[in-house]
Amino acid sequence: MNRLKFLGPGLLYAGAAIGVSHLVQSTRAGADFGLVMIWVIVLANLTKYPFFRMAPLYAGIRGESLLHGYFGLGRWAVWTFLVLTISTMFAVIAAITVVTAGLAEQICGWQIEMRYWGVILLAISTGILLFGKYATLDRFIKVVILILSATTLIAFLMAINIPDKTVEIPEAFDWFKKEHIFFLIAFVGWMPAPMDISVWHSVWAIEKRDTNRKEFTLKKSLLDFNIGFVGTVFLAICFLVLGAKVFYGSGQEMASSGVAFSGQLINVYSQLLGKWAYFIIAIAAFTTMFSTCITCLDAFPRVVSESLVRVQENEELNKLKYYKMTLMILAIGALGILFFWLQNMKQMVDFATTVSFITTPILASLNYMTMKNLINTGQYKMGIVERVAIWLGFVFLYGFALYYVVQRFVL
């Protein structure tokens, strides 16, 4: 186990990434379009990988978070990131919370309104973050990821052997059908995660260095990231296969509300795999969402507080004070959405993921410009394969974003 002490930021990345994108969007993709959507998972991850990798790379080389790198580009870069973060964080946490709440109700059986489940979950998560530190979150996520991986793998292996029970021929994906394009955009938006997580990862990497300097090296930082990244890809495929095997061609339509979706997901799995599998699926699903809830609830205040320090150019500012204040505002704001604006889980998830997709090219560009500064100063040498991967990624991200804008607002 001592050899695995270097793991941490990569698992936090996985904990934040493996959530709505996997449990909801991957399952929906498999349910609606079948196994053909695996190519979307592979392509989305390949095109985003170089930009996510820049987080541990920059942190390992400079010993600083990407926000320091953004500041090197100018205050405008930090302000851009800060505005994008604040504009999306409340909807993101609300979307994650409503899915987690639906699963909690299914497991506990308590007939409590969704918004009150949100209060309970956000109170627990906020308490852990307020009274714990990075080390507490680090240990917690390692346990959660272990449970999640084990239970999901068991469910995946059981689902592979399910015979084809297609009762109707499902509609094929159509590039000229707007609702299909809009779902694809939402699916890719958080596959494997929103690009914001690259900044989060770099901040967690520095926190890891501050708690255990012996385990912080560039080589270990990249290995930690790669383990988390590959794990998120594998689990995304697992959930897509589960959705395809259970729902695709069955004639059943996935529900749009959090509780109904959660109950449908768990109950159908247990019917096909056996009643004994109920808690395997339930635990896998809940740990997926709770890990996402707590890591995202930690990350947003962490990067907001760091950004405020950067733009004010004052290292003496109390980041912990900013962190706690932002954490409370974020939790209250997310609850406000749940209490006053929540109507449809599917619409909220699609809105949050679509916004993330549109902002992805901007954040990817900031990451690249930050690494470009290291190249220009001789601190890093970029190989030809990496350069090609980056520019292909830009073509995909900007091209797909433009295609969405044309489909959404022009045609």
Protein Blocks (a to p, Z undefined) as FASTA:
>chain_A
ZZmmmgoklmmmmmmmnmmkmmmmmmmmmmmnojmlmmmmmmmmmmmmmmmmmmmmmmmm
nopafklmmmmnojklmmmmmmmmmmmmmmmmmmmmmmmmmmmmmmnopacdfklmmmmm
mmmmmmmmmmmcfklmmmmmmmmmmmmmmmmmmmmmmmmmpccfbfbdcddddfkbmklm
mmmmmmmmmmcbdfklmmmmmmmmmmmmmmommlmcfklmmmmmmmmmmmmmmmmmmmmm
mmmmmmgonlpacdfbfklmmmmmmmmmmmmnopklmmmmmmmmmmmmmmmmmmmmmmmm
mmmmmmmmmmnopakbcfklmmmmmmmmmmmmmmmmmmmmgmbfklmmmmmmmmmmmmmm
mmmmmmmmmmmmmmmnopaccdfklmmmmmmmmmmmmmmmmmmmmmmmmZZ
